[in-house]
Amino acid sequence: MRRAYVRALLASALLVGCGTTDDRPATFEVISLEILAPTCGAVQCHSTTTYLEGLAFDTLDACRESLRGGEAREILEVIDEQEMPPDSPMFENDIALLKQWFAAGRPGL
């Protein structure tokens, strides 16, 4: 009985960690505030303080301006290829939501 309980507990723990769904909507606000600002918009990176590579993601207005440019697809490619952010790759669910937002035509810009 105890062994079955432990197996069930382990199986449920594995299921919780695997295959989680992302119920966030693919909106400009979510992309900007929940993904790009905390991941890319740090003061030393792509912020309105530094404008590295001419990009800033720390405010909605700066993010909108950065994503309206012709480099928007390149930004997605660099993130998808895990070249950026340099310290640690972006979470897979964040990349998937970014791709979904791009595929939908970048609504909200």
N, C-alpha and C positions, 0 to 999 in steps of 0.2 A: 504494500500500500504506500509506504513512504517513498519507494523508488518511483512509482507512477506519479506521485505528487511532484517530486523533484523534476522528473522529465517534463511534465506539463508546465511547471514554472519556467524551466529553461526554454521550452518552445515558445511560450508567450513572450518571454524577454527578447528572444531573437526576432519574433514577428514585429514587436514594437520598434526595434531598431532598423528593420529592413522594409523597404517598399513603402515608406511613409509618403503620404500624398500632400501636395502643396495646395492648400485651398485659397491662397492669396490670389486676388484678381490681377491680371496682367494689365495694369493701368500705369500711366505715367507717374503718378504719385507714389505707387508702390515701388516701381523700378527706381525712382529717384531717391526717395526717403529711406526705403528699407534695404535696398541693394547697393546702389552706387554711392550714396553719401557716406555710409559707414565703411564701405570697402575701398573706395577709390578717392573719396573726397577729404581725406585727412589733410591737415595743414601742410605737411611736408610733401604731399603728393599733388593731386589734381584739385586744388582748392582755389577760391577767389583770392587767396593770399599769394599763391605761387604761380597759378596758371601754367603748370608744366605742360609742354607741348601745346599750349594754347587752350587747354581743357580745364574745366572746373566742374565738380560734381557735388559740392557741399551745400548748395542752395537750389531751390526749384528753378529759379530764373537762370542761374549759371548752367545747370544741368540741361535745361531746355535749349539754351543757346549752343551748348556743346554737342547735343544730339541732333540738332537741326542741320548741322554742317555736313559736307560731303564725306567727312571721315567717319560718320556714324557706323557704317558697315565694318570699317577697319577696327573700330573700337570693339565691336562684337567679336570679330575674328581674333583679336589679341587676347580677349578674355577667354574665348572658347579654347584657344590653343594653350591656355594657362601661362602665357607670357606675362600677364598682369593679373592681379597685383603680384609684385616680385617676391614678397615675403611668404605668401601662402596663396594657393589657388582659391578661387571663388568656389563656394559650395555648388555642387551639381544642381540642386533644386533652384538656386538663384540663376545659374546659367540657363537652365531649361525655361524659366520664366522670362528671362531676357529674350531668348530665341522666340518664344511664343509672342511676346510683345512686338518684336521686329516683324515676325510673320504676319501679324495682324495689321501692319502698316504704321506702327508706332503711334497709336491713338493717344490723343491728349497733347501732342506737340502743337 
